[in-house]
């Protein structure tokens, strides 16, 4: 399980993100923008979130990355099947 402080930070980030999207008509594509400046617009979104939750942009970025990794984790004791170069199974 995650520490409560991490869950609290994540919930604040999610709420701020949802509020920003709602303020801009509820369409995330409008907020982030689907054009050549997409990375710039995403950075702008993270900056807006950081301002709302009282964190640095770097902290917001790290938390989003960390929570994405945690959500994709199957289990700590899950055994992945690996293959060798020749295609054989270990």
Sine and cosine of phi, psi and omega as CSV:
sin_phi,cos_phi,sin_psi,cos_psi,sin_omega,cos_omega
0.00,0.00,0.38,-0.93,-0.01,-1.00
-1.00,0.01,0.51,-0.86,0.11,-0.99
-0.88,0.47,0.54,-0.84,-0.05,-1.00
-0.86,0.51,-0.58,0.81,-0.02,-1.00
-0.90,0.44,-0.56,0.83,0.04,-1.00
-0.94,0.35,-0.66,0.75,0.04,-1.00
-0.89,0.46,-0.66,0.75,0.00,-1.00
-0.90,0.44,-0.71,0.71,0.04,-1.00
-0.86,0.51,-0.72,0.70,-0.03,-1.00
-0.89,0.46,-0.67,0.74,0.02,-1.00
-0.89,0.45,-0.63,0.78,0.05,-1.00
-0.89,0.45,-0.69,0.73,0.00,-1.00
-0.90,0.44,-0.70,0.72,0.00,-1.00
-0.89,0.45,-0.68,0.73,0.00,-1.00
-0.90,0.43,-0.69,0.72,0.02,-1.00
-0.88,0.47,-0.68,0.74,0.03,-1.00
-0.87,0.50,-0.75,0.66,0.00,-1.00
-0.89,0.46,-0.63,0.78,0.02,-1.00
-0.90,0.43,-0.68,0.74,0.00,-1.00
-0.90,0.44,-0.69,0.73,0.02,-1.00
-0.89,0.45,-0.69,0.72,-0.01,-1.00
-0.89,0.45,-0.62,0.78,0.01,-1.00
-0.91,0.40,-0.39,0.92,-0.02,-1.00
-0.97,-0.25,0.52,0.85,0.11,-0.99
1.00,-0.01,0.08,1.00,0.07,-1.00
0.98,0.18,0.12,0.99,-0.01,-1.00
-0.93,-0.36,0.94,-0.35,-0.05,-1.00
-0.90,0.43,-0.50,0.86,0.03,-1.00
-0.88,0.47,-0.54,0.84,0.02,-1.00
-0.94,0.33,-0.65,0.76,-0.03,-1.00
-0.93,0.36,-0.78,0.63,-0.05,-1.00
-0.98,0.18,-0.65,0.76,0.00,-1.00
1.00,0.10,0.75,-0.66,0.03,-1.00
-0.94,-0.33,0.96,0.28,0.04,-1.00
-0.60,-0.80,-0.24,-0.97,-0.07,-1.00
-0.92,0.39,-0.35,0.94,-0.02,-1.00
-1.00,-0.08,0.45,0.89,-0.11,-0.99
-0.85,0.53,-0.70,0.71,0.00,-1.00
-0.89,0.46,-0.64,0.77,0.02,-1.00
-0.90,0.43,-0.66,0.75,-0.01,-1.00
-0.93,0.37,-0.61,0.79,0.05,-1.00
-0.91,0.42,-0.66,0.75,0.05,-1.00
-0.88,0.47,-0.62,0.78,0.04,-1.00
-0.90,0.44,-0.64,0.77,0.04,-1.00
-0.89,0.45,-0.69,0.72,0.02,-1.00
-0.90,0.43,-0.57,0.82,0.05,-1.00
-0.91,0.40,-0.67,0.74,0.05,-1.00
-0.89,0.46,-0.68,0.73,0.02,-1.00
-0.89,0.46,-0.72,0.70,-0.01,-1.00
-0.86,0.52,-0.67,0.74,0.01,-1.00
-0.89,0.45,-0.62,0.79,-0.03,-1.00
-0.95,0.30,-0.58,0.81,-0.08,-1.00
-0.99,-0.14,-0.06,1.00,0.05,-1.00
0.96,0.26,0.56,0.83,0.04,-1.00
-0.86,-0.51,0.22,-0.98,0.10,-0.99
-0.99,0.15,0.34,-0.94,0.02,-1.00
-0.88,0.48,-0.62,0.78,0.01,-1.00
-0.88,0.47,-0.66,0.75,0.03,-1.00
-0.90,0.44,-0.65,0.76,0.03,-1.00
-0.89,0.45,-0.72,0.69,0.01,-1.00
-0.87,0.49,-0.72,0.70,0.00,-1.00
-0.89,0.45,-0.66,0.75,-0.01,-1.00
-0.91,0.41,-0.67,0.75,0.03,-1.00
-0.89,0.45,-0.66,0.75,0.02,-1.00
-0.91,0.41,-0.70,0.71,-0.03,-1.00
-0.89,0.46,-0.70,0.71,-0.04,-1.00
-0.94,0.35,-0.53,0.85,0.08,-1.00
-0.90,0.43,-0.67,0.74,0.02,-1.00
-0.92,0.39,-0.65,0.76,0.00,-1.00
-0.91,0.42,-0.65,0.76,-0.02,-1.00
-0.92,0.38,-0.42,0.91,-0.02,-1.00
-1.00,-0.04,-0.05,1.00,0.01,-1.00
-0.96,0.27,0.80,-0.59,-0.01,-1.00
-0.96,0.26,-0.85,0.52,-0.02,-1.00
-0.19,-0.98,0.47,-0.88,0.02,-1.00
-0.94,0.35,-0.45,0.89,-0.01,-1.00
-0.97,-0.26,0.21,0.98,0.04,-1.00
-0.94,0.33,0.75,-0.66,0.01,-1.00
-0.99,-0.17,0.91,-0.41,0.03,-1.00
-0.98,0.21,0.64,-0.76,0.08,-1.00
-1.00,0.05,0.79,-0.61,0.00,-1.00
-0.94,-0.33,0.41,-0.91,0.05,-1.00
-0.87,-0.49,0.43,-0.90,0.06,-1.00
-1.00,0.03,0.13,-0.99,0.01,-1.00
-0.86,0.52,-0.56,0.83,-0.03,-1.00
-0.98,0.19,-0.09,1.00,0.02,-1.00
0.99,-0.15,-0.10,1.00,0.04,-1.00
-0.95,0.30,0.41,-0.91,-0.02,-1.00
-0.99,-0.13,0.68,-0.74,0.04,-1.00
-0.96,0.27,0.00,0.00,0.00,0.00
